[in-house]
Amino acid sequence: MSNLVLAHTRFLMVEQIRVPIGLLASSLFPAISMLAFVVPFAGQDVRGATTATASLMFFGAMSAALIGLSNAVSQDRERSWNPYLRTLPAGPFPRFAGRILSTLAVMLISVIPVLVVGALFTVATITPARLLLGLGALVTGVVPFMLMGLFVGFVMASKAAMAVSQLLFFPMAILGGLLLPPQILPEFVQVVSPYVPTRGAAELIWWATAGVSPSAVSLVMLAVWTVLLAAAAVWAYRRDEGRRFS
């Protein structure tokens, strides 16, 4: 089984590299945002530069998780090859696991340009231990957005999934304080912000990388969103399987 998972992971990674637009979008846009907004305005503030770097790293990872995964899953469902794979003795697990692992790999690759910009052009400071802790927090924080991507991918056609995932992505990034510091957001946004999953994920990463104390409300809501989206993703998968094989 593990050999099948690795084979699917390699195949899906090669597929990503051959058509790298998704990887480029999730890595270059945050890096350009760093150069345009963080370096000129917060590049000399150690804590500000560190948290901004962490925020934009998560922005790129979230793009790969939500937009990339929803598009990939919806496109898989439209290919004749996918129903055939589900009928094989190994079942759908190897390809599904390969899809998750390849998405995680793309996600980790997409944060590298932001990390390089932060290291070269700002005074952002982090120890190796905090960097590893931050990457662990990033992977943890991105789980609900992978689940959201799976839900969208299983219930919508590819064109609709592309539009809906983007409509979900940008408002949540803004509400969660990924593009602007939470303290300068409008008052009504500050009221809503702790209840969106992006804010909890961001605060977890800020704590891991810069020692910023997280809000209990934000972390609890991150856990609540993760549970709800896991249930939604499972329901969407079973609904899709029932429609195709009933």
C-alpha positions in Angstrom: 0.0 0.0 0.0 2.8 2.5 0.9 4.4 1.8 -2.5 1.1 2.7 -4.2 0.8 5.9 -2.2 4.3 6.9 -3.1 3.7 6.1 -6.8 0.6 8.3 -6.8 2.4 11.1 -5.0 5.3 11.0 -7.5 2.8 11.0 -10.4 0.8 14.0 -9.0 4.0 15.9 -8.3 5.2 15.5 -11.8 1.8 16.6 -13.0 2.1 19.7 -10.9 5.6 20.5 -12.2 4.5 20.1 -15.8 1.8 22.6 -15.3 3.3 24.8 -12.6 0.8 27.8 -12.7 -0.8 26.9 -9.4 2.6 26.5 -7.7 3.8 29.8 -9.2 0.6 31.6 -8.1 0.8 30.4 -4.5 4.5 31.2 -4.1 5.1 34.4 -6.2 2.1 36.5 -5.1 3.0 36.3 -1.4 6.6 37.0 -2.1 5.7 40.0 -4.3 3.4 41.3 -1.5 6.4 41.0 0.9 8.5 43.1 -1.4 5.8 45.7 -2.0 4.3 46.1 1.5 6.3 44.5 4.2 9.9 45.4 3.2 9.2 49.2 2.9 7.0 49.6 5.9 7.8 46.8 8.4 11.2 45.6 7.3 13.0 47.2 10.3 10.6 46.1 12.9 11.7 42.7 14.2 8.4 41.4 15.5 6.4 43.1 12.8 8.6 41.6 10.0 8.6 38.2 11.6 4.8 38.0 12.0 4.3 39.5 8.5 6.6 36.9 7.0 4.7 34.1 8.8 1.4 35.5 7.7 2.4 35.6 4.0 3.9 32.1 4.2 0.5 30.9 5.5 -1.2 32.9 2.7 0.7 30.9 0.1 0.1 27.6 1.9 -3.6 28.3 2.3 -3.8 29.1 -1.5 -2.2 25.7 -2.3 -4.5 23.9 0.2 -7.9 25.5 -0.6 -7.7 26.6 -4.3 -5.2 24.0 -5.5 -6.8 21.0 -3.8 -10.4 22.0 -4.7 -9.4 22.4 -8.4 -7.4 19.2 -8.4 -10.2 17.1 -6.9 -12.9 18.6 -9.1 -10.9 18.0 -12.2 -10.1 14.4 -11.1 -13.8 13.7 -10.8 -14.4 14.8 -14.4 -11.8 12.4 -15.7 -12.8 8.9 -16.8 -9.6 7.5 -15.1 -10.8 8.4 -11.6 -13.9 6.2 -11.5 -11.8 3.3 -12.8 -9.2 3.8 -10.0 -12.0 3.6 -7.4 -12.9 0.1 -8.7 -9.4 -1.3 -8.3 -8.7 -3.7 -5.4 -6.6 -1.1 -3.6 -9.6 1.3 -3.6 -9.4 5.1 -3.7 -7.1 5.5 -0.7 -3.6 5.4 -2.5 -4.6 8.2 -5.0 -6.4 10.2 -2.2 -3.3 9.9 0.1 -1.1 10.8 -2.8 -3.2 13.9 -3.6 -2.9 15.0 0.1 0.8 14.4 0.2 1.5 16.2 -3.1 -0.6 19.1 -1.9 1.5 19.3 1.3 4.7 19.2 -0.8 3.4 22.0 -3.0 2.4 24.0 0.1 5.8 23.7 1.7 7.5 24.6 -1.6 5.3 27.7 -2.0 6.4 29.2 1.3 10.1 29.2 0.4 10.1 32.5 -1.7 8.5 34.4 1.2 11.0 32.9 3.7 13.9 34.0 1.4 12.5 37.5 1.0 12.0 37.8 4.8 15.5 36.6 5.5 17.3 38.8 2.9 15.3 42.1 3.0 13.9 42.4 6.5 15.1 42.1 10.1 12.8 39.2 10.7 14.5 36.9 13.2 13.8 33.3 14.0 15.7 30.4 15.6 15.9 27.0 14.0 13.7 25.5 16.7 11.0 28.2 16.2 11.2 27.8 12.4 10.5 24.1 12.8 7.7 24.8 15.3 6.3 27.4 12.9 6.3 24.9 10.0 4.5 22.5 12.3 2.0 25.2 13.2 1.6 26.0 9.5 0.8 22.4 8.6 -1.7 22.2 11.5 -3.3 25.5 10.6 -3.8 24.6 7.0 -5.8 21.4 7.8 -9.2 23.0 7.8 -8.5 24.7 4.4 -7.5 21.3 2.9 -10.8 20.0 4.2 -12.6 22.9 2.7 -10.9 22.3 -0.6 -11.9 18.7 -0.5 -15.5 19.7 0.2 -15.6 22.2 -2.7 -13.9 19.8 -5.0 -16.3 16.9 -4.3 -19.5 18.9 -4.6 -18.7 21.2 -7.6 -17.6 21.0 -11.2 -14.1 22.3 -11.9 -15.1 25.7 -13.3 -17.4 26.4 -10.3 -14.8 25.0 -7.8 -12.2 27.5 -9.2 -14.5 30.5 -8.7 -15.9 29.4 -5.3 -12.5 28.6 -3.8 -11.2 32.0 -4.8 -14.3 33.7 -3.4 -13.7 31.9 -0.1 -10.0 32.4 -0.1 -9.6 36.2 -0.3 -12.2 37.3 2.2 -11.0 34.8 4.8 -7.4 36.0 4.2 -8.4 39.6 4.9 -10.7 38.8 7.8 -8.0 36.6 9.4 -5.4 39.4 9.3 -3.0 37.8 6.9 -2.7 40.8 4.6 -3.0 43.6 7.2 -2.2 43.6 11.0 -5.4 42.8 12.9 -5.1 45.9 15.0 -5.5 48.2 12.0 -8.5 46.4 10.5 -11.9 48.2 10.7 -13.7 47.7 14.0 -16.5 45.5 12.5 -13.8 43.2 10.9 -12.0 43.0 14.3 -15.2 41.7 15.8 -15.7 39.0 13.2 -12.0 38.1 12.8 -11.6 35.7 15.8 -14.4 33.5 14.5 -12.9 32.7 11.1 -10.4 29.8 10.8 -7.7 32.0 9.2 -7.4 34.1 12.4 -6.9 31.0 14.6 -4.3 29.5 12.2 -2.5 32.9 11.9 -2.4 33.3 15.7 -1.0 29.8 16.1 1.8 30.5 13.6 2.5 33.9 15.2 2.9 32.2 18.6 5.2 29.6 17.1 7.4 32.0 15.2 7.4 35.2 17.2 6.1 34.3 20.6 2.8 36.3 20.3 0.2 35.1 22.8 -2.7 33.6 20.9 -6.4 34.3 21.7 -8.2 31.3 23.2 -11.3 32.2 21.2 -9.4 32.0 17.9 -7.8 28.7 18.7 -11.1 27.2 19.9 -12.8 28.4 16.7 -10.0 26.9 14.6 -10.7 23.5 16.2 -14.4 23.9 15.7 -14.0 24.8 12.0 -11.7 21.8 11.6 -14.3 19.4 13.0 -17.1 20.9 11.0 -15.1 20.9 7.7 -14.0 17.3 8.3 -17.6 16.2 8.6 -18.5 18.2 5.5 -15.6 16.7 3.5 -16.6 13.2 4.5 -20.2 13.8 3.6 -19.2 15.3 0.2 -17.0 12.3 -0.6 -19.8 9.8 0.3 -22.3 11.8 -1.7 -20.1 11.8 -4.7 -19.3 8.1 -4.4 -23.1 7.3 -4.0 -23.9 9.2 -7.1 -21.3 7.6 -9.2 -21.5 4.0 -8.0 -25.1 3.5 -6.8 
